Amino acid sequence: MSLKAFHLIFVTVLSSLWFGCGIWKLRDYSATHGSGTLGFGIGALALGVATLVYGRYFLKKLKKFSYL
Amino acid sequence: MDIPYTVKPRPDTGLYNAKIGMWLFLASEVMLFGGLFSAYIFLRVGAPAGTWPHGWLNVTLGTINTVILALSAITTLLAWVALKLNQFPRYKVFHALTILLALTFLGIKSYEYRDKFLHFEVQLKDGRIADGHMVENKRDADHIVLHGHYVENRAELMDGHTKGKEHTELKIPRADIKRMQNYGPAHNNFLGIYFCLTILHALHILGGVLVIAYIWGPGSKMWFTDPERYTNRVEVSGLFWHFVDLVWIFLFPVLYLT
């Protein structure tokens, strides 16, 4: 497995982390109404979207590189 | 005599020597961290209700460190891509950024450790507990000064999410102290496994930085004599770096967010 393939796994896990944290904290917000919880939730979702956008860019840029 | 397959892949494995060596090493690393994660799960599941701490770690610093490591994974990939495209100066910039980001991560982690070692739980002879950061602790003085608050029992300290009483300067006579302990690894099981996992991870970061710094600095002469092999070295160091970053992505939610 090349660095490209491992980076793809990394980006997938990272975006899952951000989306997971975001959804979890926003659900938490509905119970606690803490401004910090809301901020963290929105921030984490924004980072998740940014990671996905980067992932698409990286895949396009490294089209010719092998996965092995 | 040349060692075969240092640059070209072996026909049977499809990989060059260093890459297969690195994957075998990473397999052993998965077992090492996997064992410690299992230890964490067993300690947590086995903890009596109300004794496992929540919210003791600084989520803001943990999040910043997660972003820093994610950026360093991107820069290490871009460094490898730059070499593949024959752009040595660009490679130098991206790998230097990787080193800087890693050192920033270690700096923030050191600050977090310092904060824990300065945080004290002081049990008083009247049964109360003073909890806070040490301000003054002179050996010859008959008192200590903490910036913190008093609680009636330890259970009140377990949930760091709930806003406690306002912190003030507490002057405590030494004669009133029954026991005093900082928030180091010996404080409780949570801090024990927290320090064990994060120090081991930080040592991996340090090791990675040393290797990357060598490849970036004195080792970069190889680019001018054997560029393909040098590019492979950068790729293999990138594989290790991505593994270390992945470990942190699991450590962060487990330790900081639960």
Interface residues (C-beta under 8 A of the other chain):
Chain A: M1 S2 L3 K4 F6 H7 I9 F10 V13 L14 L17 G20 C21 W24 F40 G43 L47 T51 Y54 F58 K61 L62 F65 L68
Chain B: P9 G14 L15 W23 V59 T63 T66 V67 A70 A73 I74 L77 W80 V81 K84 E235 G238 L239 H242 F243 D245 L246 I249 F252 P253 L257
